[in-house]
Amino acid sequence: MANERRKLLGKEFKALGIKNVYFQPPKTTMLKYPCMIYKMDNVDKRNADDYGYLLQTRYLLTYITDDPDDDMVLTLLRHFRLISWANHFTSDNLNHYNFNLYF
């Protein structure tokens, strides 16, 4: 089931117009920009009466683009209900926008 949710998330990114989507790409992969890289970051488990009743998977998203004013950043924040901004940094003239997403 987790694999199906992850694939569904990848399809969501493509539906938003992100052509290059990578799930945990190996370091040898040649990335094409702009792109979205995502990986599973955490699973929150809620318990009650010694029973786990809710599992929420959190993904770390990194949107990489050479455009510092890329509208996709705001599109992501508007589109996903359980997303939060983590940070931004620039490396090799590429802007890296990091988000946390429960999906």
Contact map, one row per residue, 1 for C-alpha under 8 A:
1111100000000000000000000000000000000000000000000000000000000000000000000000000000000000000000000000000
1111110000000000000000000000000000000000000000000000000000000000000000000000000000000000000000000000000
1111111000000000000000000000000000000000000000000000000000000000000000000000000000000000000000000000000
1111111100000000000000000000000000000000000000000000000000000000000000000000000000000000000000000000000
1111111110000000000000000000000000000000000000000000000000000000000000000000000000000000000000000000001
0111111111000000000000000000000000000000000000000000000000000000000000000000000000000000000000000000000
0011111111100000000000000000000000000000000000000000000000000000000000000000000000000000000000000000000
0001111111110000000000000000000000000000000000000000000000000000000000000000000000000000000000000000000
0000111111111000000000000000000000000000000000000000000000000000000000000000000000000000000000000000001
0000011111111100000011100000000000000000000000000000000000000000000000000000000000000000000000000000000
0000001111111110000000000000000000000000000000000000000000000000000000000000000000000000000000000000000
0000000111111111000000000000000000000000000000000000000000000000000000000000000000000000000000000000000
0000000011111111110010000000000000010000000000000000000000000000000000000000000000000000000000000000000
0000000001111111111110000000000000000000000000000000000000000000000000000000000000000000000000000000000
0000000000111111110000000000000000000000000000000000000000000000000000000000000000000000000000000000000
0000000000011111110000000000000000000000000000000000000000000000000000000010000000000000000000000000000
0000000000001111111000000000000000000000000000000000000000000000000000000000000000000000000000000000000
0000000000001111111110000000000001110000000000000000000000000000000000000000000000000000000000000000000
0000000000000100111110000000000001100000000000000000000000000000000000000000000000000000000000000000000
0000000000000100011111000000001111110000000000000000000000000000000000000000000000000000000000000000000
0000000001001100011111100000000000111000000000000000000000000000000000000000000000000000000000000000000
0000000001000000000111111000000000111100000000000000000000000000000000000000000000000000000000000000000
0000000001000000000011111000000000001110000000000000000000000000000000000000000000000000000000000000000
0000000000000000000001111100000000001110000000000000000000000000000000000000000000000000000000000000000
0000000000000000000001111110100000001000000000000000000000000000000000000000000000000000000000000000000
0000000000000000000000011111100000000000000000000000000000000000000000000000000000000000000000000000000
0000000000000000000000001111100000000000000000000000000000000000000000000000000000000000000000000000000
0000000000000000000000000111110000000000000000000000000000000000000000000000000000000000000000000000000
0000000000000000000000001111111000000000000000000000000000000000000000000000000000000000000000000000000
0000000000000000000000000001111100000000000000000000000000000000000000000000000000000000000000000000000
0000000000000000000100000000111110100000000000000000000000000000000000000000000000000000000000000000000
0000000000000000000100000000011111100000000000000000000000000000000000000000000000000000000000000000000
0000000000000000000100000000001111100000000000000000000000000001110000000000000000000000000000000000000
0000000000000000011100000000000111110000000000000000000000000011110000000000000000000000000000000000000
0000000000000000011111000000001111111000000000000000000000000011100000000000000000000000000000000000000
0000000000001000010111000000000001111100000000000000000000001111000000000000000000000000000000000000000
0000000000000000000011111000000000111110000000000000000000001111000000000000000000000000000000000000000
0000000000000000000001110000000000011111000000000000000000111100000000000000000000000000000000000000000
0000000000000000000000110000000000001111100000000000000000111000000000000000000000000000000000000000000
0000000000000000000000000000000000000111110000000000000011110000000000000000000000000000000000000000000
0000000000000000000000000000000000000011111000000000000011110000000000000000000000000000000000000000000
0000000000000000000000000000000000000001111100000000000011100000000000000000000000000000000000000000000
0000000000000000000000000000000000000000111110000000001111000000000000000000000000000000000000000000000
0000000000000000000000000000000000000000011111000000011111000000000000000000000000000000000000000000000
0000000000000000000000000000000000000000001111100001111100000000000000000000000000000000000000000000000
0000000000000000000000000000000000000000000111110001111000000000000000000000000000000000000000000000000
0000000000000000000000000000000000000000000011111111110000000000000000000000000000000000000000000000000
0000000000000000000000000000000000000000000001111111100000000000000000000000000000000000000000000000000
0000000000000000000000000000000000000000000000111110000000000000000000000000000000000000000000000000000
0000000000000000000000000000000000000000000000111111000000000000000000000000000000000000000000000000000
0000000000000000000000000000000000000000000000111111100000000000000000000000000000000000000000000000000
0000000000000000000000000000000000000000000011110111111000000000000000000000000000000000000000000000000
0000000000000000000000000000000000000000000011110011111000000000000000000000000000000000000000000000000
0000000000000000000000000000000000000000000111100001111100000000000000000000000000000000000000000000000
0000000000000000000000000000000000000000001111000001111110000000000000000000000000000000000000000000000
0000000000000000000000000000000000000000001110000000011111000000000000000000000000000000000000000000011
0000000000000000000000000000000000000001111100000000001111100000000000000000000000000000000000000000011
0000000000000000000000000000000000000001111100000000000111110000000000000000000000000000000000000001111
0000000000000000000000000000000000000111110000000000000011111000000000000000000000000000000000000001111
0000000000000000000000000000000000000111100000000000000001111100000000000000000000000000000000000111100
0000000000000000000000000000000000011110000000000000000000111110000000000000000000000000000000001111100
0000000000000000000000000000000000011100000000000000000000011111000000000000000000000000000000011110000
0000000000000000000000000000000001111000000000000000000000001111100000001000000000000000000000111100000
0000000000000000000000000000000011111000000000000000000000000111110000000000000000000000000001111000000
0000000000000000000000000000000011100000000000000000000000000011111101000000000000000000000001110000000
0000000000000000000000000000000011000000000000000000000000000001111100000000000000000000000011100000000
0000000000000000000000000000000000000000000000000000000000000000111111000000000000000000000001100000000
0000000000000000000000000000000000000000000000000000000000000000111111000000000000000000000000100000000
0000000000000000000000000000000000000000000000000000000000000000001111100000000000000000000000000000000
0000000000000000000000000000000000000000000000000000000000000000101111111000000000000000000000000000000
0000000000000000000000000000000000000000000000000000000000000000000011111110000000000000000000000000000
0000000000000000000000000000000000000000000000000000000000000000000001111111000000000000000000000000000
0000000000000000000000000000000000000000000000000000000000000010000001111111100000000000000000001000000
0000000000000000000000000000000000000000000000000000000000000000000000111111110000000000000000000000000
0000000000000001000000000000000000000000000000000000000000000000000000111111111000000000000000000000000
0000000000000000000000000000000000000000000000000000000000000000000000011111111100000000000000000000000
0000000000000000000000000000000000000000000000000000000000000000000000001111111110111000000000000000000
0000000000000000000000000000000000000000000000000000000000000000000000000111111110000000000000000000000
0000000000000000000000000000000000000000000000000000000000000000000000000011111110000000000000000000000
0000000000000000000000000000000000000000000000000000000000000000000000000001111111100000000000000000100
0000000000000000000000000000000000000000000000000000000000000000000000000000111111100000000000000000000
0000000000000000000000000000000000000000000000000000000000000000000000000000000111110000000000000000111
0000000000000000000000000000000000000000000000000000000000000000000000000000100111111000000000000011110
0000000000000000000000000000000000000000000000000000000000000000000000000000100001111100000000000011100
0000000000000000000000000000000000000000000000000000000000000000000000000000100000111110000000000111000
0000000000000000000000000000000000000000000000000000000000000000000000000000000000011111000000001111000
0000000000000000000000000000000000000000000000000000000000000000000000000000000000001111100000001110000
0000000000000000000000000000000000000000000000000000000000000000000000000000000000000111110000111100000
0000000000000000000000000000000000000000000000000000000000000000000000000000000000000011111000111000000
0000000000000000000000000000000000000000000000000000000000000000000000000000000000000001111111110000000
0000000000000000000000000000000000000000000000000000000000000000000000000000000000000000111111110000000
0000000000000000000000000000000000000000000000000000000000000000000000000000000000000000011111000000000
0000000000000000000000000000000000000000000000000000000000000000010000000000000000000000011111100000000
0000000000000000000000000000000000000000000000000000000000000001111000000000000000000000011111110000000
0000000000000000000000000000000000000000000000000000000000000011111100000000000000000001111011111000000
0000000000000000000000000000000000000000000000000000000000000111100000000000000000000001111001111100000
0000000000000000000000000000000000000000000000000000000000001111000000001000000000000111100000111110000
0000000000000000000000000000000000000000000000000000000000011110000000000000000000001111000000011111000
0000000000000000000000000000000000000000000000000000000000011100000000000000000000111110000000001111100
0000000000000000000000000000000000000000000000000000000001111000000000000000000000111100000000000111110
0000000000000000000000000000000000000000000000000000000001111000000000000000000101110000000000000011111
0000000000000000000000000000000000000000000000000000000111100000000000000000000001100000000000000001111
0000100010000000000000000000000000000000000000000000000111100000000000000000000001000000000000000000111
